[in-house]
Amino acid sequence: MHDMARRTGFIVPFALISLAGCFSLGRNPPIDRQYVLGAAVRPAAATSPSKLADKSVGIRRLQLAPYLATPFILVRRGAHRITFSEFHRWGEDLEAGISRALAGYLAGRAPFRKVAVAPWPLGEKFDYLIQLRVLHFEGLASEEPSGGRGEVHMLAAWELIRQQDGAVLARGTTDYREPGWLVDDYAGLVQLLDMGLNQLSQDLVASLENLITP
């Protein structure tokens, strides 16, 4: 009788473990999705003579606001709360992704001789350097748990620098806001942030053209 009780005592826990395993295998875990920048529509480079023809530009290592230094795509809810989804992430380091995408958009807007992203070989020479500080790069939503319409916000401060002597030739800010984002649509959020980088490239090219005398 005691032997039977002991055997039963071992059987029940194993049965529960097996049952729990069945339930675990039957559930569909959320899919981990990763996103990259640089897919926004690029304007064709101007075919008419351009002030920037044969100019070279180097994009220095950009500075991210500390809260943006994460693999997760961020959403600001209300004025102060930052949230993220564990299953929606950047497919590369965000700093590298922004720089790579911006370089592509710059090259599409003007016939530069070269657009390079740091780090570059020692002794590399450029006509202009771009120093960028990205202060906002996120979705904006209400305090409600999910759903509804939100906004996309990209804020970048930039400087145009002459490499030869380090002189700052121009400063500016690109504050891109786009309403109508469907909250929880992370693919849509990335697409709109990409458009913000495209706008940033337009502002930089316009400022570079203004630096060159006719």
C-alpha positions as CSV (number, residue, x, y, z in Angstrom):
1,M,0.0,0.0,0.0
2,H,2.8,2.4,0.9
3,D,4.7,1.5,-2.2
4,M,1.6,2.3,-4.3
5,A,1.3,5.7,-2.6
6,R,4.9,6.5,-3.3
7,R,4.6,5.5,-6.9
8,T,1.4,7.6,-7.2
9,G,3.2,10.6,-5.7
10,F,5.8,10.5,-8.4
11,I,3.3,10.0,-11.2
12,V,1.2,13.1,-10.5
13,P,3.9,15.7,-10.8
14,F,5.2,14.2,-14.0
15,A,1.7,14.2,-15.4
16,L,1.3,17.9,-14.5
17,I,4.6,18.8,-16.1
18,S,3.6,16.9,-19.3
19,L,0.3,18.6,-19.4
20,A,1.9,22.0,-18.9
21,G,4.2,21.2,-21.8
22,C,1.3,20.4,-24.0
23,F,-0.3,23.8,-23.3
24,S,3.0,25.6,-23.9
25,L,3.5,24.0,-27.2
26,G,0.0,24.8,-28.3
27,R,0.4,28.6,-27.9
28,N,1.6,30.8,-30.7
29,P,4.3,33.2,-29.3
30,P,4.4,36.7,-30.7
31,I,6.6,37.1,-33.8
32,D,9.8,39.2,-33.3
33,R,9.8,41.8,-36.0
34,Q,12.9,43.9,-37.0
35,Y,13.0,47.0,-39.1
36,V,15.6,49.1,-41.0
37,L,15.6,52.6,-42.4
38,G,16.5,53.8,-45.8
39,A,13.5,52.7,-47.9
40,A,11.7,56.0,-48.3
41,V,11.3,57.3,-51.9
42,R,14.6,58.9,-52.9
43,P,14.4,61.9,-55.3
44,A,16.3,61.6,-58.4
45,A,19.5,63.8,-58.4
46,A,19.1,67.0,-60.4
47,T,20.2,66.7,-64.0
48,S,20.8,70.5,-64.3
49,P,24.1,72.0,-63.1
50,S,24.4,71.9,-59.4
51,K,26.5,73.9,-57.0
52,L,27.3,70.7,-55.2
53,A,28.7,68.8,-58.2
54,D,31.9,67.2,-57.3
55,K,31.7,68.2,-53.6
56,S,32.4,65.6,-50.9
57,V,30.5,65.2,-47.6
58,G,31.4,63.2,-44.5
59,I,28.7,62.4,-41.9
60,R,30.4,62.3,-38.5
61,R,29.3,59.8,-35.9
62,L,26.0,61.2,-34.8
63,Q,24.8,61.8,-31.2
64,L,21.6,60.1,-30.0
65,A,19.6,61.3,-27.1
66,P,20.4,58.7,-24.4
67,Y,16.9,57.3,-24.2
68,L,17.0,56.5,-27.9
69,A,20.1,54.2,-27.5
70,T,18.0,51.0,-27.4
71,P,17.2,48.3,-29.9
72,F,13.5,48.8,-29.2
73,I,11.3,51.1,-31.3
74,L,10.0,53.7,-28.9
75,V,6.6,55.3,-28.4
76,R,6.1,58.3,-26.1
77,R,2.7,58.2,-24.4
78,G,1.6,61.5,-23.0
79,A,4.2,64.0,-22.0
80,H,6.7,61.9,-20.1
81,R,6.1,58.2,-20.4
82,I,8.2,56.1,-22.9
83,T,7.1,52.7,-23.9
84,F,8.3,50.0,-26.3
85,S,7.3,46.7,-27.6
86,E,9.7,43.8,-27.0
87,F,8.7,42.3,-30.4
88,H,9.4,45.4,-32.6
89,R,13.1,46.3,-32.8
90,W,15.6,48.0,-35.0
91,G,17.4,45.5,-37.2
92,E,20.7,47.4,-36.7
93,D,22.2,49.9,-34.4
94,L,20.0,52.9,-34.6
95,E,22.9,55.3,-34.9
96,A,24.3,53.4,-37.9
97,G,20.9,53.0,-39.5
98,I,20.2,56.7,-39.4
99,S,23.6,57.6,-40.8
100,R,23.3,55.1,-43.6
101,A,19.8,56.2,-44.6
102,L,20.7,59.9,-44.5
103,A,23.8,59.2,-46.7
104,G,21.6,57.6,-49.3
105,Y,19.0,60.4,-49.3
106,L,21.8,63.0,-49.6
107,A,23.3,61.2,-52.6
108,G,19.9,61.1,-54.2
109,R,19.4,64.9,-53.9
110,A,22.6,66.2,-55.3
111,P,25.5,65.0,-57.5
112,F,28.0,64.8,-54.7
113,R,31.4,63.3,-55.7
114,K,31.3,61.3,-52.4
115,V,29.0,60.9,-49.4
116,A,30.7,58.9,-46.6
117,V,29.7,57.8,-43.1
118,A,32.1,57.7,-40.2
119,P,34.4,55.9,-39.5
120,W,36.4,56.5,-42.6
121,P,40.1,55.9,-43.4
122,L,42.6,58.1,-41.7
123,G,43.5,61.2,-43.7
124,E,40.2,61.1,-45.7
125,K,39.4,64.6,-47.1
126,F,36.0,66.2,-47.4
127,D,34.7,69.6,-48.5
128,Y,32.1,69.5,-45.7
129,L,31.4,67.5,-42.6
130,I,27.9,67.1,-41.1
131,Q,27.5,66.8,-37.3
132,L,24.1,65.6,-36.2
133,R,22.3,65.3,-32.9
134,V,19.1,63.3,-32.9
135,L,16.9,64.4,-30.0
136,H,13.6,62.7,-30.9
137,F,12.9,59.7,-33.1
138,E,9.7,58.1,-31.9
139,G,5.9,57.8,-32.2
140,L,3.6,60.0,-30.1
141,A,0.4,58.6,-28.6
142,S,-2.1,59.3,-25.9
143,E,-2.0,57.6,-22.5
144,E,-4.6,55.1,-23.7
145,P,-3.2,51.5,-23.7
146,S,-3.4,51.0,-27.5
147,G,-5.2,51.9,-30.7
148,G,-6.2,55.3,-32.0
149,R,-4.3,57.9,-34.0
150,G,-1.0,59.3,-33.0
151,E,1.9,61.3,-34.5
152,V,5.5,60.7,-35.5
153,H,8.3,63.0,-34.3
154,M,11.9,63.4,-35.5
155,L,13.9,66.3,-34.2
156,A,17.5,66.7,-35.3
157,A,20.0,69.5,-34.7
158,W,22.8,69.8,-37.2
159,E,26.0,71.7,-38.1
160,L,27.9,72.0,-41.3
161,I,31.6,72.1,-40.7
162,R,34.6,72.9,-42.9
163,Q,37.0,70.1,-42.4
164,Q,40.1,72.1,-43.2
165,D,39.9,74.3,-40.1
166,G,36.9,73.0,-38.1
167,A,34.9,76.1,-38.7
168,V,31.1,75.8,-38.2
169,L,29.6,77.3,-41.4
170,A,25.9,76.8,-40.7
171,R,23.6,75.5,-38.0
172,G,20.0,74.3,-38.2
173,T,17.2,72.2,-36.8
174,T,14.9,69.8,-38.6
175,D,11.7,69.3,-36.6
176,Y,9.6,66.8,-38.5
177,R,6.1,65.9,-37.2
178,E,3.6,63.9,-39.1
179,P,0.1,63.3,-37.8
180,G,-2.2,60.4,-38.6
181,W,0.0,57.5,-37.5
182,L,-2.1,54.5,-36.6
183,V,-0.9,53.6,-33.1
184,D,0.7,50.1,-32.8
185,D,1.4,50.1,-36.6
186,Y,5.2,49.8,-36.2
187,A,5.9,49.4,-39.9
188,G,4.0,52.6,-40.5
189,L,5.9,54.3,-37.8
190,V,9.3,53.3,-39.3
191,Q,8.1,54.5,-42.7
192,L,7.2,57.9,-41.4
193,L,10.5,58.3,-39.5
194,D,12.2,57.4,-42.7
195,M,10.4,60.3,-44.4
196,G,11.7,62.6,-41.6
197,L,15.2,61.6,-42.6
198,N,14.4,62.4,-46.2
199,Q,13.2,65.9,-45.0
200,L,16.5,66.3,-43.1
201,S,18.5,65.5,-46.2
202,Q,16.5,68.2,-48.1
203,D,17.3,70.8,-45.4
204,L,21.0,69.9,-45.4
205,V,21.3,70.1,-49.2
206,A,19.6,73.5,-49.2
207,S,21.9,74.8,-46.6
208,L,25.0,73.4,-48.4
209,E,23.9,75.1,-51.6
210,N,23.6,78.4,-49.7
211,L,27.2,78.1,-48.6
212,I,28.6,78.1,-52.1
213,T,28.8,81.4,-54.0
214,P,27.4,81.4,-57.5
